[in-house]
Amino acid sequence: MAFGNSLFPVVFIAIALVAVAVFVVAIVSVVRNSRRVRQHGLDPMTLQADLAAKVMRSDLLSGGQSKAQRLAELDAMLTEGVITPAEHAAARAAILRS
């Protein structure tokens, strides 16, 4: 029983040292990331909101072509004779409604 009691302080100190090391690594990581973000001209405190707003304003989530691009493609299809004027009118109305 005396051997078990003498091992407790050593194990406790080892666990405490590991916990302190993890804490230090986490702090260093946050500081490095903040510096890197600032180097790129962004605010680390609002980074997620800034990136979310930028993505939402981009064409990334729009699902493809703009209305103007789709209408131009539709006009080209009519000119090439791929679709009829009636199909062109129906497709144009559908694009403008969306």
C-alpha positions in Angstrom: 0.0 0.0 0.0 2.9 2.3 0.6 4.2 1.8 -2.9 0.8 2.8 -4.4 0.7 6.0 -2.3 4.2 7.0 -3.4 3.2 6.7 -7.1 0.3 9.0 -6.8 2.3 12.3 -6.7 4.3 11.2 -9.8 1.2 10.4 -11.8 -0.5 13.5 -10.7 2.5 15.7 -11.7 2.7 13.9 -15.1 -1.0 14.5 -15.8 -0.7 18.1 -14.8 2.3 18.6 -17.1 0.5 17.1 -20.0 -2.5 19.3 -19.3 -0.3 22.4 -19.2 1.4 21.4 -22.4 -1.9 21.0 -24.2 -3.0 24.4 -22.9 0.2 26.0 -24.1 -0.1 24.4 -27.6 -3.7 25.6 -27.9 -2.7 29.2 -27.0 0.3 29.2 -29.4 -2.0 27.9 -32.2 -4.6 30.6 -31.6 -1.9 33.3 -31.6 -0.3 32.0 -34.8 -3.7 31.7 -36.6 -4.6 35.2 -35.5 -1.4 36.6 -36.8 -1.8 34.8 -40.1 -5.3 36.1 -40.5 -4.2 39.7 -39.7 -1.4 39.4 -42.3 -4.1 38.8 -44.9 -6.0 41.9 -43.9 -8.8 40.2 -42.0 -10.1 40.5 -38.4 -9.8 37.2 -36.6 -12.7 38.1 -34.3 -15.1 38.4 -37.2 -13.4 36.0 -39.6 -16.3 33.4 -39.8 -18.9 36.1 -40.3 -16.8 37.8 -43.0 -16.2 34.6 -44.9 -19.9 33.6 -44.6 -21.0 37.0 -46.0 -18.4 36.8 -48.8 -19.6 33.3 -49.9 -23.2 34.3 -49.7 -22.6 37.3 -52.0 -20.5 35.2 -54.5 -21.7 33.2 -57.4 -20.5 30.1 -55.6 -23.9 29.2 -54.3 -26.0 30.6 -57.1 -26.2 27.3 -58.9 -24.6 28.2 -62.1 -25.2 30.8 -64.7 -26.9 34.2 -64.2 -30.1 35.1 -65.9 -28.3 37.1 -68.5 -26.1 34.2 -69.4 -29.0 31.8 -69.6 -31.0 34.2 -71.8 -28.0 34.7 -74.1 -27.6 30.9 -74.4 -31.3 30.6 -75.1 -31.0 33.3 -77.9 -28.1 31.4 -79.4 -30.1 28.2 -79.4 -32.9 30.0 -81.2 -30.5 31.5 -83.8 -29.0 28.1 -84.4 -32.4 26.6 -84.9 -32.1 24.2 -82.0 -35.4 25.4 -80.5 -38.5 26.9 -82.0 -39.7 30.5 -81.4 -42.5 29.1 -79.2 -40.1 27.1 -77.1 -37.8 30.1 -76.9 -40.7 32.3 -75.6 -41.7 29.7 -73.0 -38.1 29.1 -71.8 -37.5 32.9 -71.7 -40.6 33.4 -69.5 -39.5 30.6 -67.2 -36.0 32.2 -66.8 -37.4 35.6 -66.1 -39.9 34.2 -63.5 -37.1 32.5 -61.6 
